[in-house]
Amino acid sequence: MSFFTAHRITAIIVLVAAAGWVITGEFSAVGSQEVKPAEGEAAAEAAPAATAHRTVAAVAPVFTDYAREIRISGATEADKLAVLAARASGIVQELGVAQGQAIDADAIVLRLEGAEIEAGVETAKASLAQAKEKLQVGEALFAKGSLPELELTSRRADASAAEAALSQANAAQDRLLLKSPFAGTVDSVEVELGEWVQAGAPIATILSLDPIVVKAEVSERDVAFVANGSKAKVRLVNGVEMEGTIRHVSQQASEKTRTFAVEVALPNADHAIPSGMTAEVRLFAPPQDAVMVPRSIITIREDGVIGLRVVGADNVVSFAPVTILDDREAGLIVTDVPKDKKVIVAGQDLVTDGDTVVVSELTPAQAAEALK
């Protein structure tokens, strides 16, 4: 009994000692025990953690005057085109043009037979001369009191009627002739000598090819950048490149395509450029201050606005909305970039508006090399 009692007393003592050890919390292994620094030491160690800032690479933007290029497709057309039609019915007596020939303004294209009409003109001239002579005699007699006023009035009416008859005869004779309304080239002739033609039948097609006009259509988004008198570059399907002038921009959009018609005039004195040739037209918007940036540094804000992360002299990050003017192989051409801030080119996705950062400034060449 004394043996079990002694062992029992020893176990109770060990149990009490272990409980006290646990209660005091001193159970960490050696080498892992946390040492609490003094208050001054804690403040010194905490300070660097509180003031640490992320480092970003930034570059000063390089601005250039950039004229946005607008490319559209079109086709050449004659400056003027007229399908001349017969003004009267009759037999073709004279054909003054041939297909492909140059023609001057007011040159005779066609003359119809009309002997009876020409005779009518001579008759009308004789009648007018007779009526004028009778009126002249009547006025002399009326002045002497030898002719009633009613007779004088009748002779005046006869003279006026004779003048009207001569005008009608001359108009009928004039309709026998067909003249070119402008200088140009005869594109086609539809009749032959001796052929009977009806009034209104097509006779010939006349084209004016100098200048030649390229007609194209520009979108709603781009029409604001296109103005009459501005320059345009044209590349024809045969590889010829020329510079022309915008002479017309439509003020009414097409109902089907919502595009606006544009006309570019090109010099064509030798008529080397025909009508109907496919062409590419390059229009240029007014120059703007712009910067070329890599696509990789473009940031999209929560509301969908695209822009750049920029940093000012205070090293505080902000978001700058930009407008993309053009997409080139080397990068994006953007405008509205702040001139008093640097553009972040590395680390822009790791910072937000209002962050203070450490800026590592790069030259444009270094930035281009780093972003390859």
C-alpha positions in Angstrom: 0.0 0.0 0.0 2.8 2.4 0.8 4.3 1.7 -2.7 1.1 2.6 -4.5 0.6 5.6 -2.2 4.1 6.9 -3.0 3.6 6.5 -6.7 0.2 8.1 -6.6 1.6 11.1 -4.7 4.4 11.5 -7.3 1.9 11.4 -10.2 -0.3 14.1 -8.6 2.8 16.4 -8.3 3.8 15.9 -11.9 0.2 16.6 -13.0 0.0 19.9 -11.1 3.4 21.0 -12.5 2.3 20.3 -16.1 -1.0 22.2 -15.6 0.9 25.2 -14.4 3.3 25.1 -17.3 0.4 25.1 -19.8 -1.4 27.9 -18.1 1.6 30.2 -18.3 1.6 29.8 -22.2 5.4 29.1 -22.2 5.2 26.0 -24.5 6.9 27.1 -27.7 9.8 25.2 -29.0 13.2 26.7 -28.7 14.2 29.0 -31.6 10.6 29.6 -32.6 9.6 31.8 -29.7 8.4 35.3 -30.8 10.3 38.1 -29.3 8.3 41.3 -28.9 10.3 44.3 -29.7 10.3 47.4 -27.7 7.8 50.1 -28.7 10.5 52.3 -30.4 11.8 49.3 -32.3 8.3 48.3 -33.5 7.7 51.8 -34.8 11.0 51.8 -36.7 10.3 48.4 -38.2 6.7 49.2 -39.2 7.6 52.5 -41.0 9.2 51.0 -44.1 6.2 48.7 -44.6 3.7 51.6 -44.4 5.6 53.8 -46.9 6.6 51.2 -49.5 5.4 52.1 -53.1 5.2 50.1 -56.2 7.7 51.0 -59.0 6.4 51.6 -62.5 8.2 52.5 -65.7 7.0 55.7 -67.5 7.9 57.7 -70.5 7.2 61.3 -71.6 4.8 61.3 -74.5 6.2 62.4 -77.9 3.5 64.5 -79.8 3.3 64.9 -83.5 0.8 66.5 -85.9 -1.1 63.6 -87.3 -3.7 63.8 -90.1 -6.0 60.8 -89.8 -6.2 58.8 -93.0 -9.6 57.7 -94.3 -9.6 55.0 -97.0 -12.7 54.4 -99.1 -13.3 52.7 -102.5 -14.8 54.3 -105.5 -14.8 54.5 -109.3 -14.0 57.1 -111.9 -16.8 58.9 -113.8 -16.9 61.6 -116.4 -17.1 65.2 -115.2 -20.0 65.6 -117.6 -22.1 63.1 -119.6 -24.8 63.9 -122.0 -26.9 61.5 -124.2 -28.0 63.8 -127.0 -31.4 63.1 -128.5 -33.1 64.1 -131.7 -35.1 67.3 -131.3 -37.4 66.6 -134.3 -38.3 63.7 -136.6 -36.7 63.4 -140.0 -34.0 61.9 -142.1 -30.3 62.3 -141.1 -28.8 64.6 -143.7 -25.5 65.3 -141.9 -23.7 63.5 -139.2 -20.9 65.7 -137.8 -19.3 63.3 -135.3 -17.7 59.9 -135.2 -17.2 57.6 -132.2 -14.0 58.4 -130.2 -13.4 61.8 -131.7 -12.9 65.0 -129.7 -15.6 67.6 -130.1 -15.9 71.3 -129.3 -18.8 73.0 -127.5 -21.6 74.0 -129.9 -20.2 71.8 -132.7 -22.9 70.3 -135.0 -23.6 66.7 -134.2 -26.6 66.1 -136.5 -28.6 67.9 -139.2 -31.9 66.6 -140.4 -33.5 67.1 -143.8 -36.1 69.9 -143.7 -36.6 71.6 -147.0 -40.2 72.5 -146.2 -39.2 73.9 -142.8 -36.5 76.1 -144.5 -39.1 77.3 -147.0 -41.5 78.1 -144.2 -38.8 80.4 -142.7 -38.4 82.3 -146.0 -42.2 82.6 -146.2 -42.4 84.0 -142.7 -39.6 86.5 -143.4 -41.5 87.8 -146.4 -44.7 88.1 -144.5 -43.0 90.0 -141.7 -41.4 92.4 -144.2 -44.8 93.0 -145.8 -46.5 93.5 -142.5 -43.9 96.0 -141.4 -44.2 98.0 -144.6 -48.0 98.2 -144.3 -47.6 99.3 -140.7 -45.1 102.0 -141.6 -47.4 103.4 -144.3 -50.4 103.2 -142.0 -48.6 105.2 -139.3 -47.8 107.9 -141.8 -51.4 108.1 -143.0 -52.7 108.1 -139.4 -50.4 111.1 -138.6 -52.0 113.0 -141.5 -55.5 112.0 -140.4 -56.1 109.9 -143.5 -56.3 106.5 -141.7 -58.7 105.5 -138.9 -57.1 104.4 -135.6 -58.9 101.1 -135.8 -57.1 100.3 -139.1 -53.7 101.3 -137.6 -54.3 99.0 -134.6 -55.1 96.1 -137.1 -51.9 96.7 -139.0 -49.9 96.6 -135.8 -51.5 93.3 -134.8 -50.6 91.9 -138.2 -47.0 92.9 -137.8 -46.8 91.2 -134.4 -48.4 88.1 -135.7 -45.8 88.0 -138.6 -43.0 88.3 -136.0 -44.4 85.4 -134.0 -44.7 83.3 -137.2 -41.1 83.9 -138.1 -40.0 83.0 -134.5 -41.9 79.7 -134.8 -40.4 78.9 -138.2 -36.9 79.7 -137.0 -37.5 77.4 -133.9 -38.6 74.6 -136.2 -35.5 75.0 -138.4 -33.3 75.1 -135.3 -34.7 71.7 -134.2 -33.2 70.2 -137.3 -29.8 70.8 -135.8 -28.3 69.0 -132.8 -25.2 70.6 -131.2 -22.8 69.5 -128.5 -23.5 71.2 -125.1 -19.9 71.1 -124.0 -16.4 70.2 -125.3 -15.6 66.5 -124.8 -15.2 63.1 -126.4 -17.8 61.3 -128.5 -18.3 58.0 -126.6 -20.9 56.5 -129.0 -23.0 57.3 -132.1 -26.3 55.6 -132.4 -27.5 56.6 -136.0 -26.2 56.5 -139.6 -26.5 58.9 -142.5 -29.9 58.6 -144.3 -31.6 57.0 -141.3 -35.0 58.1 -140.2 -35.1 59.1 -136.6 -38.0 60.0 -134.3 -37.9 63.0 -132.0 -36.4 62.0 -128.7 -34.3 59.1 -130.2 -30.7 58.9 -128.8 -28.2 60.1 -131.3 -24.8 60.3 -129.5 -23.2 60.2 -126.1 -20.7 62.9 -125.2 -18.3 62.7 -122.2 -16.1 65.4 -120.6 -13.1 63.6 -119.1 -11.1 66.6 -117.9 -11.2 66.6 -115.0 -12.1 63.0 -114.3 -14.1 62.5 -111.2 -13.7 59.8 -108.6 -17.0 59.1 -106.8 -17.0 57.3 -103.5 -19.0 57.2 -100.2 -17.7 58.1 -96.7 -19.3 56.8 -93.5 -21.2 58.8 -91.0 -18.3 58.6 -88.5 -15.8 60.1 -91.0 -17.9 62.6 -92.9 -17.1 65.3 -90.3 -13.4 65.1 -91.3 -14.0 65.6 -95.0 -14.3 69.1 -96.5 -14.6 70.7 -100.0 -11.2 71.9 -101.3 -9.1 69.6 -99.2 -6.6 67.2 -100.9 -7.1 63.5 -101.5 -4.8 60.8 -102.9 -6.2 58.3 -105.4 -4.8 55.0 -106.4 -6.3 53.5 -109.6 -6.7 49.8 -110.2 -3.9 50.0 -112.8 -1.5 51.2 -110.1 -1.4 54.9 -111.1 -1.4 57.2 -108.1 -2.5 60.8 -108.3 -3.4 63.7 -106.0 -6.8 65.4 -106.5 -9.1 67.9 -104.8 -12.4 67.2 -103.0 -15.0 69.2 -104.9 -18.2 68.0 -103.4 -19.4 66.3 -100.2 -23.1 65.4 -100.1 -25.2 66.9 -97.3 -27.7 64.1 -97.6 -27.0 60.6 -96.5 -28.0 57.6 -98.5 -31.2 56.1 -97.0 -29.9 52.5 -97.6 -26.3 52.8 -96.6 -26.2 55.9 -94.4 -23.1 57.0 -96.2 -22.3 60.4 -97.8 -21.3 60.8 -101.5 -17.8 62.4 -102.1 -16.4 63.6 -105.4 -12.6 64.0 -106.0 -11.5 65.8 -109.2 -8.3 64.6 -110.9 -6.5 66.3 -113.8 -6.9 64.3 -117.0 -5.9 66.5 -119.9 -4.7 63.6 -122.1 -7.9 61.6 -121.3 -5.7 58.7 -120.2 -8.1 57.8 -117.3 -11.4 56.4 -118.6 -14.7 56.5 -116.9 -15.7 53.5 -114.8 -12.2 52.5 -113.4 -12.0 51.2 -109.8 -10.1 53.5 -107.4 -9.0 53.6 -103.8 -9.4 57.1 -102.3 -7.4 58.3 -99.3 -8.8 61.3 -97.5 -7.0 63.1 -94.7 -8.6 64.7 -91.6 -7.2 68.0 -90.2 -3.9 67.4 -88.3 -4.2 66.8 -84.5 -1.7 66.5 -81.7 -1.3 62.7 -81.3 1.0 60.1 -79.7 1.8 56.6 -80.9 1.5 54.1 -78.1 1.8 50.3 -77.9 -1.4 48.4 -77.9 -0.3 46.6 -74.7 -0.5 49.7 -72.5 -4.1 50.6 -73.4 -6.3 50.3 -70.3 -10.1 49.9 -70.2 -11.9 51.6 -67.3 -14.9 50.0 -65.5 -17.4 52.0 -67.6 -15.8 50.8 -70.9 -13.8 54.0 -71.6 -10.3 53.3 -73.1 -7.3 55.2 -71.9 -3.8 55.2 -70.4 -2.4 55.2 -66.9 -0.4 58.3 -66.4 1.6 59.8 -63.6 2.2 63.4 -62.8 5.0 65.3 -61.1 3.6 64.3 -57.7 4.0 60.6 -58.6 0.3 60.0 -58.3 -1.4 57.7 -60.8 -4.5 58.7 -62.7 -6.5 57.5 -65.7 -6.4 59.6 -69.0 -9.2 58.8 -71.5 -7.9 58.8 -75.1 -9.4 58.7 -78.6 -7.9 56.3 -81.1 -7.3 58.0 -84.4 -5.6 55.2 -86.3 -4.4 51.6 -85.9 -0.9 51.2 -87.4 1.4 48.2 -87.5 3.8 49.9 -85.1 1.0 50.8 -82.6 -2.1 52.9 -82.0 -2.3 56.6 -82.8 -4.2 58.3 -79.9 -5.1 61.9 -79.0 -6.1 63.6 -75.8 -3.0 62.4 -74.0 -2.1 64.9 -71.1 1.0 66.9 -72.0 2.1 67.5 -68.4 2.2 63.8 -67.4 4.2 60.7 -68.2 2.6 57.6 -69.7 3.1 54.4 -67.6 4.4 51.6 -69.9 5.1 48.9 -67.4 3.2 48.1 -64.2 0.0 50.0 -65.3 -2.2 46.9 -64.6 -0.9 46.8 -61.0 -1.8 50.3 -59.9 -5.0 52.2 -59.6 -6.1 55.9 -59.6 -4.7 57.7 -56.6 -1.8 55.4 -56.0 1.6 56.9 -55.2 4.3 55.2 -57.1 8.1 55.2 -57.6 8.7 56.2 -61.2 11.5 54.8 -63.3 11.6 57.1 -66.3 12.6 55.7 -69.7 13.5 57.4 -72.9 11.2 56.7 -75.9 13.9 54.5 -77.4 14.2 52.5 -74.2 10.5 52.1 -73.9 10.2 50.9 -77.5 12.9 48.4 -76.9 11.4 47.2 -73.6 8.0 46.7 -75.1 9.1 44.6 -78.1 
